[in-house]
Amino acid sequence: MDTLVEARGVQHAIGTRAILTGLALTIARGEVVGVAGPNGAGKSTLGRLLLGFSAPTAGTITIDGVDPATHRYAHGVGFLHEVGGRGWEQATPRALLSLHLDDGEAVPRDPICRTLGIDPLLDRRIATLSKGQWRAVQLAMALVPRTPFVLLDEPEAGLDPSAQGRLHEVITTRAMAGAAVLMLSHHLDSLAVVAGRIHLLVQGRFHDRFDPAGMSVAALRLRYVRGVDTALACASTQAPGRAA
């Protein structure tokens, strides 16, 4: 497979506190990969490293052969924005999406916007949107740009089951078009639908990898729980590190 994202021996620490230890991960073009784990496992920290917002303490990360920050500046990256709150209440989804497109009028014609169901919201103020509507707009900001790499951190948060189904459709479409997609999520149900493989991250280490194809959601949940419990038991004699 044509590898786009590659991480080798990645470690990250804050002072003497280890956040990530010895991670190895590859994502090919056209592949959807999931990373699941409990709070504090290090998922968001891994995301920041892959986006080039932070650098690993040790090890290497490349996106299409270059460091993540260089790739992001040259090609962009689709990641789930957490913009909002102060300073954005009076903006419209169209204005925010236009930052990613040359033609703001092209926004409603984009098939991803239609699939996510945000067409009727484009000219409303952000302050008037519900949590689920705002989340759909944020997802469009990550998925409308046709970037080679897409990283979604807890994308299902705030979405109802129907909206989650539309999200899965868009993720699959982006992967079929050649994007490498990484989902960081607690939601095994969603990962089981779209991810070709799932890595279990606990206390900064990958402790298991499983392929959801052919596994029931109940079996996935059981393997997840057992994996977390086993990883925590193995680490019980070590000083616990708390990851972001």
N, C-alpha and C positions, 0 to 999 in steps of 0.2 A: 504494500500500500504506500501511497505517496504521503509521507509524514510531513506535517506542517509544524506541529508543536512538539518539542522534545525537552524534557527536564531530566537531568542526571545528577544523582547524589546531592539533591538540594537540601540545604540546611538553612535555618533562619533562627536567630536568637536575638533577644533584647537583653543586653547585659549578659548575665550568666544564665538567664532563663531560656531554655530551648523551646522554640515554638514549632518548628518543623525539623525532622531528622531523617536524612537519607532517602528522600522521595525520588522516585523515578516514574516518569509518565510520558507517554507519547499519544498524540492525537493526529490521525490522518485526515486529509481532505475528504469531505463527504462522510465523516464519522461523527456520531454523537456519543460522548462519554459522560458518565455521571460520577460525581464524588459525593458520597453520603457520609454522615457522621454526626455525633451529638454536638451540642453547643460546646464551644471551646476546643473543638478538635483541631482547628487550624485551617478550615475551609476558606474563610475570607482572607486570611493571610496568604494562602496559596494563590487566591485570585489576584491580589495586589501584585504579587511577584510576576505572575504570568502577564499582567497588563503593563508591567514596567514601571509601576508607581513606587515600588521598593525593589532593592536588589538583595539577592540571597547572601547570607553570610558565607556560604561555601556551596560548591556545585555550580552547574551551568543550566541556563534556560535559553533556548533559541526558538524563534518563530520564523520559519522559512529561512533558517540559517543565520539569522542575525539576532541581536539581543532584543527583548520585548519592546523597550522604549523606542529603539530605532525603527522597528517594524511598525509600531503604532503611529509614529510621526509620518512615515512614508505611505502607509496603506490604510490607516485608521483601524479601529477595532470596534466591534459591536458589543458593548457591555451595558448591563442594566444600570441606568442612571438612577441615582438617589436624589436628584435635584427636587426642589420643592420647598414649601414653607416660605420664609421671608424672602422677599425680592421677586418671587415668581407668581404670586397670587393673581396679578393682573395680566400675565402672559396667557397666550392661547396655545393649544396643542399645535396648531398650524405654524405658529412662530417658532416654537421649539423644534419641530420636525424640519422646518426650512433651514435650520442651521446645518442639517446633514444632507440637504439636497440643493442643487443649483436653482431649481425652479419651485418656489413655494406652491404654485398652483398645481404642480404635479402630485402633491401629497395625496389628495383624495383619489387620484387615479391609481395609486400604488396598490397592487393586489394584497399586500400584507396589511395595509390599513383597512381595506375592506374586510379581510378575513378576521382581523381582531375586532371589527365592529366599531371603530372610532370615527368613521366618517361624519356622523351627526354631531360629534363633539368638537370638531376642528376649530370652530370659531367661538367656543365658549371659554370663559375665563377659568383658569386652573382652580381658583377658589370655589367655583360652583360644582366641581366634579366630585363624585363619590370616591371612596377609597379604591373600589374596583375599577372604576373608569380611569382614574389617574394611573393605576398600575398598568392598564392596557396601553395608555399613552407612553408610559416609560418603556414598556416592552417594544412598542413601535420604534422608539428612538434607538433601541439596541438592534432591532432586526431589519428595519427599512434600509439602512445603508448596506450595500452589498460588499461587506468586508470579508476578507478570507477567514478571519477568526472571530468567533462569537463566544462571549463568556456571560453566563446568566447566573447570578447569585440569588437563590431562593425566588425564582421567577413566579411561582404559583401563589405567593403571599397576596392575600386580598382578592383572589379570583374565585368566582363561583364555578361549579363543575362545568357549565357550558363554556365559560371563558377559558377554563383549563383545556378543554377539548380543542378550542380554536388555537390556543397557544401551541399545543402539540402538533397541530397541522402545519403551522408556520415553521416550527423548528425542523420538522421533517422536510419541508419544502426547501429551506435554506441549506440543509445538509445535502439533499439531492442535487442542488445547484453547485455543490463543491465546497461549501464552508466546513471548517472544523469547528464543532460546537462542544463546549464544556458546560455542564450544568452542575452547580453546587447546590445541594438540596437535602432537606429532611424528608421530602415526599417520595417515598419508594414507589407509590402508585404511578406518579408521573414518570419517574426514571424508568420504570418497567415498560412503559408505553413507547418511549422514544430512544432510550439509550441502548447501544449495542453491548456495553459492558459497564459495570459499576465497581468503583473502588471504595473500600471502606476505610475512612480516615479516623483514627482514634489517637488522641494525645500526640498529634504531630507525626504519626507514622501510618503508612498503609499496612493494614493487618489482613486484608482479604480482598479478593477480586472475584466477581461472579458475573456470569452472563445471564440476563433475565429471560432470554428466549426459552420458552417451554416451562418456566417456573411460575407457579401461581403467586399472587400477591401475598397470600398467607405464608408460603414457603420463603419468599423474599424477606418478609418481616421477621420470621423465625431465625433465618440465617443472620440477619442484621443484629438482632438482639443477642444471639449467642456470640457473634463476632465481637460486639462491643463488650460484653461481659468477660469474654476470654482475654481480650486485650487489656482491660482494666485490672483483671486478676494478675496478669503477667507483670503489670507495672506497679502493683501494690507495694512492692518493697522499695520502689524508687521514690524520690521526692517528686511530688506531682508538679507538672508545669501547666500553666493555664494559657491556652492559645486564644487569639482573637478570631 
